[in-house]
Amino acid sequence: MVEMVAWVVSGILLVLSGLHFYWAFGGKRGNSAVIPTNGSEKLFQPSPIGTSMVGLLLALAAWIALEWSSVIKPLLFSDLLLLVGGWVVAAVFIIRGIGDFKWVGLFKRKKGTAFAKWDSMLYSPLCLFLGISYMLIGTLR
């Protein structure tokens, strides 16, 4: 079961990583509702370098899931780095899913924007799913 969870998590994260690299290199499709807005303007404008860094971190998180679950033999990370990294990734996704209680997450106050709609329907539940999946990998491996 842990192996299946790791493959699903890794697949999702690699797709998300690819999307971030697509956006970092100028892709426009699908980016209209991925940044929180105050209703009329984006709260921030991510740079190509920042977006690439997120893509890289998502790819590393995918690799951590595979190594931590022993689906693949550890190549990049020591046992200690896998242990700490896996739990940090779990915490980051769960915290993102819960949110900041204002703009993002399940308990956000700002509603009625395209981002808020997608965040409630997809982004936050997906983050919670990924965080819980990492917790399962860490617990059952």
Residue, then its C-alpha position, 0 to 999 in steps of 0.5 A: m500500500v505504501e508503494m502505491v501511495a508513493w507512486v500516486v503522490s510522486g505522479i501528482l507532484l511531477v505533474l505540478s512541477g511540470l506546470h510550474f516550469y511551464w509557467a516559469f518559461g512563459g506559459k499562460r494556460g491555466n494560470s489565471a486562477v492560481i494566484p490569490t487576489n483581493g478581488s481585482e488584482k493579484l496579491f503578488q506576481p511570482s517571478p520566473i525564478g521563484t516559480s522555477m524554484v517551486g517546480l524544483l521543490l515539487a520535483l524533489a518532494a516527489w523524489i523524497a516520496l519514492e525514496w522514503s517509501s523504499v519504492i526506489k533505493p535511496l540515491l540522493f538522500s541519507d536516511l536522516l534527510l529522508l526522515v526529516g524531509g518527509w515529515v517537513v514536506a508533510a507539514v508544509f502541505i498540511i499547513r498550506g491546506i489549512g491555510d493562513f485564515k485570510w487568503v488561502g486554505l480551507f479556512k480562508r475568509k476571502k471568498g468570491t474570487a476565481f482563486a478562492k473557488w479553485d482553492s476550496m475545490l482543488y488546491s487545499p484538499l489536494c494539499l491535505f491529501l498530499g500531506i496526509s499521504y506523506m504521513l502515511i508513508g512515514t508511519l507505514r514504511 
